[in-house]
Amino acid sequence: MQKLSILAQLRAMRERHPLALAAGIAGAVFVSFGTMGAVAFAPDTDGNIQAVRTVETLQQGATPDLAPQSFIQQETVRSRDTLAALLERLRVSDARALLAQSRSADVAQFVRRLRAGKTLTVWSDADGKLLRLALPASEEARRIVLERDAGGSFALREEDVPLEVRWVRRSGEIRSSLFAATDDADVPDAVASKLADAFGSDVDFHRDLRRGDHFSVLYEVVHDDLGRPLRTGRLLAAELENGGRRLSALYYDNGDGHGAYYDAMGTPLKRAFLRSPLEFSRVTSGFAMRMHPILHTWRAHKGVDYGAPAGTPVRATGDAKVEFAGRQGGYGNVVILRHSSRYETYYAHLSGFAAGVRTGARIEQGAVLGYVGSTGWATGPHLHYEVRVNGEHQDPQQLQRYAAVEPAKPDRKEFERSVAPMRAQLASIRKFALGGIE
């Protein structure tokens, strides 16, 4: 009898809400059987690692809760949409119950928030009775809810959105550039940037990468309680196979809330200077004598030029204080950073400056200073980068592998315990990438 009752409810749902039947069945599985979400992984057809959502049920013998379930539907608000039009598209059978209260303060306030592009979420029961509606609030983890009470009235409130963090694994082969490879592997740009930052002190992504190099990443994706991805979180671990060497980056937080990346031996990866002020680019002119493109005379080029599209973000290669930010002769828009009593770096021909970059400001390594441009003596968009040590120009490409800076080495046992799950994930990605061969 219980089974026949469930089937009757599903038949009724198919007649009233054909678009929501699949979502309803999924909701019934998750709620009725008290299931627990887990993340598993499997390789797709081109060898990249895809995140797969799996379901783990309760132990055998557990009594399922067969209370009436709610069914969830979503619809994107269009320009000039009314609440009635939205509910009609969602095929809500008792929309009149809500529309009859359209003049109440709570319903009217909810309707005013129906702006084009927002997602309206609607909950209803198996009989098609409207239970509640929700819209995203201004804060990511909040939503505005219009909920039906026992008396049939709708009341407005704001609530927290339960968030879930899932781990996602990806891998790829480098054929031209790191950025192209991460794009092919469907790695978000934010994660690709963190990958470049993690290895930025050991790898010059313009010169050191080789065709056939491999990368693997393990990162977080934050989802809401409906399973929708909201944003990427931390890059937890990464591996780079570069020219026969294997580099690892493992995220570790020693408890102060400021995590950092360490290699497999627990040595911090952060060094005094990044290898390059641009994440992805190419060197167009090195530290050497050259024919000046404007003056047409042989002159010593006392820096490195990086070719990149106008607007490409330019990063500080080390922690510093802004000594100058403004326009200066042939440099055009330039930022000069003072890293210590000995070291200065110059970033010239910028199209503009990032917010907060002004003389006297403190800048952290990797922070955006400005954007590639062609101001001053420049024949096209590029970044001119200089390093001066005790006032003397030095080759920026030789400014490599400085001693590690804070954070200090963590406790080895605690570090190993913390990063063990991430090590296991990297090993699994490597196994898939090599066709099951370690």
PEDA-V569952 format. One record per residue. N is the residue number from 1. SS is DSSP state (@ for helix, = for strand, . for the rest). PHI is phi in whole degrees, -180 to 180 (NA if undefined). PSI is psi in degrees with one decimal (* if undefined). Layout:
n & ss & phi & psi
N & SS & PHI & PSI
N & SS & PHI & PSI
This chain:
n & ss & phi & psi
1 & . & NA & -39.7
2 & @ & -62 & -41.5
3 & @ & -63 & -43.0
4 & @ & -64 & -35.0
5 & @ & -64 & -42.2
6 & @ & -63 & -44.4
7 & @ & -64 & -37.7
8 & @ & -64 & -39.5
9 & @ & -63 & -41.7
10 & @ & -67 & -38.6
11 & @ & -63 & -40.7
12 & @ & -65 & -38.6
13 & @ & -66 & -38.2
14 & @ & -63 & -37.2
15 & @ & -72 & -39.3
16 & @ & -86 & -37.3
17 & . & -136 & 69.0
18 & @ & -60 & -29.7
19 & @ & -76 & -19.9
20 & @ & -102 & -0.5
21 & @ & -59 & -46.5
22 & @ & -62 & -43.9
23 & @ & -64 & -35.3
24 & @ & -66 & -42.8
25 & @ & -62 & -44.0
26 & @ & -61 & -42.4
27 & @ & -64 & -38.4
28 & @ & -65 & -40.0
29 & @ & -61 & -47.3
30 & @ & -67 & -39.6
31 & @ & -89 & -44.4
32 & @ & -65 & -38.8
33 & . & -103 & 11.9
34 & . & 56 & 41.4
35 & . & -75 & 163.6
36 & = & -126 & 129.2
37 & = & -72 & 144.7
38 & = & -142 & 162.1
39 & = & -113 & 124.5
40 & = & -120 & 172.1
41 & = & -139 & 146.2
42 & = & -149 & 148.9
43 & = & -78 & 142.1
44 & . & -87 & -172.1
45 & . & -67 & -24.9
46 & . & -101 & 12.9
47 & . & 92 & -9.5
48 & . & -74 & 158.0
49 & = & -95 & 125.4
50 & = & -109 & 143.3
51 & = & -82 & 132.0
52 & = & -122 & 128.8
53 & = & -83 & 124.6
54 & = & -120 & 166.3
55 & = & -125 & 132.8
56 & = & -117 & 122.1
57 & . & -86 & 170.8
58 & . & -69 & 170.0
59 & . & -63 & 156.7
60 & . & -60 & 142.7
61 & . & 96 & -11.8
62 & . & -69 & 139.6
63 & . & -87 & 118.3
64 & . & -71 & 147.0
65 & . & -92 & 112.3
66 & . & -104 & 34.2
67 & . & -65 & 156.7
68 & . & -54 & 137.7
69 & . & -103 & 157.0
70 & = & -99 & 147.9
71 & = & -114 & 137.8
72 & = & -113 & 133.4
73 & = & -131 & 154.6
74 & = & -135 & 149.0
75 & = & -148 & 136.5
76 & = & -82 & 130.7
77 & . & -71 & 129.3
78 & . & -101 & 164.8
79 & . & -60 & 134.8
80 & . & 70 & 13.8
81 & . & -67 & 143.1
82 & . & -109 & 164.9
83 & @ & -62 & -38.3
84 & @ & -63 & -41.8
85 & @ & -65 & -40.2
86 & @ & -64 & -45.8
87 & @ & -66 & -31.8
88 & @ & -68 & -42.2
89 & @ & -65 & -31.7
90 & . & -84 & -4.6
91 & . & 57 & 43.5
92 & . & -76 & 119.8
93 & . & -74 & -31.5
94 & . & -112 & 43.6
95 & . & -59 & -26.1
96 & @ & -60 & -31.4
97 & @ & -60 & -35.7
98 & @ & -84 & -45.0
99 & @ & -63 & -28.4
100 & . & -67 & -21.2
101 & . & -103 & 20.2
102 & . & -62 & -20.4
103 & . & -90 & -7.1
104 & . & -68 & 150.9
105 & @ & -60 & -41.4
106 & @ & -66 & -46.2
107 & @ & -66 & -42.1
108 & @ & -62 & -40.5
109 & @ & -66 & -38.7
110 & @ & -65 & -44.2
111 & @ & -61 & -36.8
112 & @ & -63 & -19.7
113 & . & -89 & -1.5
114 & . & -78 & 88.7
115 & . & -110 & 147.0
116 & . & -54 & 135.8
117 & . & 98 & -21.9
118 & . & -76 & 156.2
119 & = & -104 & 122.5
120 & = & -93 & 128.6
121 & = & -112 & 133.4
122 & = & -126 & 132.9
123 & = & -110 & 135.9
124 & = & -143 & 161.8
125 & = & -92 & -176.1
126 & . & -66 & -20.2
127 & . & -92 & 3.0
128 & . & 88 & 7.8
129 & . & -74 & 127.9
130 & = & -71 & 125.7
131 & = & -103 & -47.6
132 & = & -166 & 162.9
133 & = & -130 & 155.2
134 & = & -147 & 147.0
135 & = & -130 & 150.3
136 & = & -64 & 141.0
137 & . & -87 & -179.5
138 & . & -68 & -30.2
139 & . & -89 & 146.0
140 & . & -58 & -44.5
141 & . & -96 & 27.8
142 & = & -132 & 153.2
143 & = & -145 & 154.3
144 & = & -95 & 126.5
145 & = & -121 & 135.3
146 & = & -113 & 107.3
147 & = & -118 & 143.8
148 & = & -88 & 130.3
149 & . & -94 & -178.8
150 & . & -62 & -27.4
151 & . & -85 & -2.0
152 & . & 94 & -1.4
153 & . & -87 & 152.0
154 & = & -105 & 128.7
155 & = & -120 & 144.7
156 & = & -96 & 140.3
157 & = & -157 & 167.1
158 & = & -117 & 140.4
159 & = & -140 & 160.9
160 & = & -74 & 145.5
161 & . & -97 & 119.1
162 & . & -61 & 128.7
163 & . & -108 & 146.8
164 & = & -128 & 131.9
165 & = & -102 & 122.3
166 & = & -113 & 149.2
167 & = & -93 & 135.7
168 & = & -124 & 137.9
169 & = & -117 & 138.4
170 & = & -141 & 155.3
171 & = & -148 & 160.3
172 & = & -165 & 165.4
173 & = & -109 & 137.2
174 & . & -88 & 119.9
175 & . & -110 & -29.6
176 & . & -134 & -57.6
177 & . & -144 & 162.6
178 & @ & -63 & -42.6
179 & @ & -61 & -43.9
180 & @ & -64 & -38.1
181 & @ & -69 & -43.0
182 & @ & -67 & -33.9
183 & @ & -65 & -44.2
184 & @ & -62 & -32.7
185 & . & -88 & 6.8
186 & . & 62 & 36.5
187 & . & -90 & 127.7
188 & . & -58 & 149.2
189 & @ & -58 & -37.3
190 & @ & -62 & -36.5
191 & @ & -74 & -39.1
192 & @ & -61 & -39.4
193 & @ & -65 & -41.0
194 & @ & -67 & -34.3
195 & @ & -63 & -45.1
196 & @ & -64 & -38.4
197 & @ & -66 & -42.5
198 & @ & -60 & -40.2
199 & . & -102 & 7.7
200 & . & -62 & -22.8
201 & . & -85 & -18.1
202 & . & -109 & -19.4
203 & . & -129 & 129.3
204 & . & -92 & 106.8
205 & . & -71 & -4.1
206 & . & -92 & -28.9
207 & . & -117 & -31.3
208 & . & -89 & -21.3
209 & . & -70 & 146.1
210 & . & -126 & 146.9
211 & . & -61 & 130.0
212 & . & 100 & -10.3
213 & . & -62 & 153.2
214 & = & -123 & 152.8
215 & = & -134 & 153.8
216 & = & -137 & 142.1
217 & = & -137 & 146.4
218 & = & -126 & 119.4
219 & = & -141 & 167.6
220 & = & -96 & 145.2
221 & = & -129 & 127.3
222 & = & -91 & 126.2
223 & = & -116 & 154.9
224 & . & -87 & -177.1
225 & . & -73 & -7.3
226 & . & -98 & 3.8
227 & . & 87 & 6.1
228 & . & -82 & 130.9
229 & = & -70 & 131.6
230 & = & -102 & -43.2
231 & = & -167 & 165.3
232 & = & -86 & 150.4
233 & = & -107 & -133.5
234 & = & -79 & 148.8
235 & = & -80 & 115.0
236 & = & -87 & -37.3
237 & = & -159 & 151.7
238 & = & -151 & 153.5
239 & = & -137 & 141.0
240 & = & -132 & 117.8
241 & = & -91 & 106.4
242 & = & -128 & 108.8
243 & . & 56 & 37.3
244 & . & 91 & -6.3
245 & = & -109 & 146.8
246 & = & -111 & 117.6
247 & = & -106 & 138.2
248 & = & -121 & 146.6
249 & = & -134 & 117.1
250 & = & -120 & 126.6
251 & = & -80 & 131.0
252 & = & -141 & 131.2
253 & . & -115 & 117.6
254 & . & -81 & 9.7
255 & . & 111 & -8.7
256 & . & -93 & 3.9
257 & . & 83 & 0.4
258 & . & -120 & 87.0
259 & . & -76 & 164.6
260 & = & -148 & 173.1
261 & = & -102 & 139.4
262 & = & -130 & 155.8
263 & . & -82 & -176.3
264 & . & -63 & -22.3
265 & . & -94 & 1.9
266 & . & 87 & 14.9
267 & . & -90 & 130.5
268 & = & -62 & 138.6
269 & . & -83 & -22.5
270 & . & -67 & 130.6
271 & = & -124 & 176.9
272 & . & -61 & -33.9
273 & . & -138 & 143.8
274 & . & -74 & 157.5
275 & . & -73 & -23.0
276 & . & -153 & 147.1
277 & . & -82 & -6.6
278 & . & -120 & 140.7
279 & . & -70 & -46.1
280 & . & -136 & 116.8
281 & . & -167 & -162.3
282 & = & -147 & 149.3
283 & = & -81 & 124.7
284 & = & -106 & -17.8
285 & = & -157 & 125.2
286 & . & -94 & -169.8
287 & . & -85 & 88.7
288 & . & -167 & 175.6
289 & = & -69 & 142.6
290 & = & -157 & 164.5
291 & = & -80 & 117.6
292 & . & -65 & 128.3
293 & . & -67 & -18.4
294 & . & -109 & -45.7
295 & . & -81 & -18.1
296 & . & 57 & 41.6
297 & . & -133 & 155.2
298 & = & -74 & 122.7
299 & = & -141 & 154.7
300 & = & -73 & 126.8
301 & . & -90 & 110.4
302 & . & -96 & 30.7
303 & . & -161 & -161.9
304 & = & -128 & 135.3
305 & = & -102 & 132.6
306 & = & -114 & 118.5
307 & = & -78 & 130.4
308 & . & -162 & 154.8
309 & . & -62 & 147.9
310 & . & -56 & 136.3
311 & . & 95 & -6.6
312 & . & -64 & 131.7
313 & = & -64 & 139.3
314 & = & -110 & 129.4
315 & = & -107 & 149.4
316 & . & -71 & 130.4
317 & . & -81 & -9.1
318 & . & -160 & 162.8
319 & . & -60 & 138.5
320 & = & -166 & 176.7
321 & = & -115 & 137.2
322 & = & -73 & 114.8
323 & = & -85 & -31.5
324 & = & -158 & 139.5
325 & = & -144 & 110.1
326 & = & 169 & -160.3
327 & = & -99 & 137.4
328 & . & -149 & 95.9
329 & @ & 48 & -131.9
330 & @ & -66 & -17.9
331 & @ & -72 & -19.5
332 & . & 67 & -139.7
333 & = & -73 & 120.9
334 & = & -137 & 146.0
335 & = & -116 & 129.6
336 & = & -114 & 123.3
337 & = & -108 & 137.0
338 & = & -105 & 113.0
339 & . & -90 & -30.2
340 & . & -166 & -170.8
341 & . & -67 & -16.3
342 & . & -105 & -34.9
343 & = & -110 & 134.2
344 & = & -132 & 146.8
345 & = & -129 & 144.9
346 & = & -118 & 140.9
347 & = & -132 & 105.8
348 & = & -116 & 165.8
349 & = & 69 & 23.2
350 & = & -66 & 146.4
351 & = & -78 & -25.3
352 & = & -174 & 175.3
353 & = & -111 & 148.5
354 & . & -74 & 157.2
355 & . & -59 & 135.6
356 & . & 88 & -7.3
357 & . & -87 & 105.3
358 & . & -151 & 161.0
359 & . & -56 & 128.7
360 & . & 95 & -11.9
361 & . & -74 & 148.3
362 & = & -90 & 135.3
363 & = & -126 & 135.6
364 & . & -93 & 153.5
365 & . & -55 & 132.9
366 & . & 90 & -10.4
367 & . & -68 & 144.6
368 & = & -75 & 126.9
369 & = & -95 & -37.8
370 & = & -176 & -157.1
371 & = & -138 & 142.6
372 & = & -56 & 136.4
373 & = & -151 & -158.0
374 & . & -142 & 35.1
375 & . & -78 & 158.1
376 & . & 76 & -150.2
377 & . & -83 & 85.0
378 & . & -143 & 137.9
379 & . & -93 & -6.4
380 & . & -175 & 171.1
381 & . & -64 & 125.3
382 & = & -168 & 168.1
383 & = & -110 & 128.2
384 & = & -99 & 121.3
385 & = & -120 & 127.7
386 & = & -124 & 151.2
387 & = & -127 & 129.9
388 & = & -124 & 130.5
389 & = & -116 & 118.0
390 & . & 54 & 37.5
391 & . & 84 & -7.4
392 & = & -100 & 136.7
393 & = & -66 & 136.3
394 & = & -129 & 156.6
395 & . & -70 & 115.1
396 & @ & -59 & -29.0
397 & @ & -78 & -5.4
398 & @ & -101 & -0.7
399 & . & -86 & 71.7
400 & . & -122 & 153.3
401 & . & 51 & 51.5
402 & . & -73 & 160.9
403 & . & -56 & 144.9
404 & = & -62 & 147.0
405 & . & -113 & -178.5
406 & . & -53 & 146.7
407 & . & -80 & 154.6
408 & . & -73 & 169.4
409 & . & -61 & 135.9
410 & . & -79 & 170.8
411 & . & -61 & 127.2
412 & @ & -63 & -43.6
413 & @ & -66 & -43.8
414 & @ & -66 & -39.9
415 & @ & -61 & -48.4
416 & @ & -62 & -40.3
417 & @ & -64 & -41.6
418 & @ & -70 & -40.3
419 & @ & -92 & -3.6
420 & @ & -56 & -45.8
421 & @ & -63 & -34.9
422 & @ & -71 & -37.7
423 & @ & -59 & -44.1
424 & @ & -62 & -40.1
425 & @ & -66 & -42.0
426 & @ & -63 & -40.8
427 & @ & -63 & -38.0
428 & @ & -67 & -41.7
429 & @ & -62 & -43.6
430 & @ & -61 & -39.4
431 & @ & -63 & -43.3
432 & @ & -64 & -43.4
433 & @ & -63 & -32.5
434 & . & -95 & 14.3
435 & . & 70 & 31.2
436 & . & 88 & 4.5
437 & . & -110 & 124.6
438 & . & -84 & *
